Amino acid sequence: MPITRVISGGQTGPDRAALDVALDLGLACGGWCPRGRAAEDGPIDARYPLKETAGADPAERNRRNVGDADGTLILAGGELTGGAALTRRVAVELGKPHLVIDPSCASTAEAVRQVRRWIEEQGIAVLNIAGPRESDSPGIYERARSLLLALLAGNE
């Protein structure tokens, strides 16, 4: 089953990498972001087609994105903290499929095979992508972008 839409909250790190890759590949994308388009590097650029939540609490963004997706891919290394941990908790609470992959641990090819297998098994068409912000995991944006480009470029 191909991915028909990529969503994320637009924060720095895997969220932003997901939107950049989707836009580069011409895939439908979007998601929810906090009121004011708040991210750690300032307001999220208008080129990202995100809807603002009613409040500024990022937890509302996480809950809406997990709820709107068929499944959530969390790209993170080590123990999940902050928003990434919250995203996993929300997925569990809502009974939504989720997968945590460390984009620096396995080879990109192996990680892509694992994610594709999970997407197929779970029947995921709308994929939420989340992870730690760049300041909490320096270099995560580039590692996530590389993995997502390999994953989504072959989206058939």
Buried (B, 14 or more C-beta within 10 A) or exposed (E): EEBEBBBBBBBBBBBBBBBBBBBEBEBEBBBBBBEEBBBEEEEBEEEBBBEBBEEEEBBBBBBBBBBBBBBBBBBBBEEBEBBBBBBBBBBEEEEBBBBBBBBBEBEBEEBBEEBBEBBEEBEBBBBBBBBBBBEBBEEBBBBBBBBBBBBBEEBE
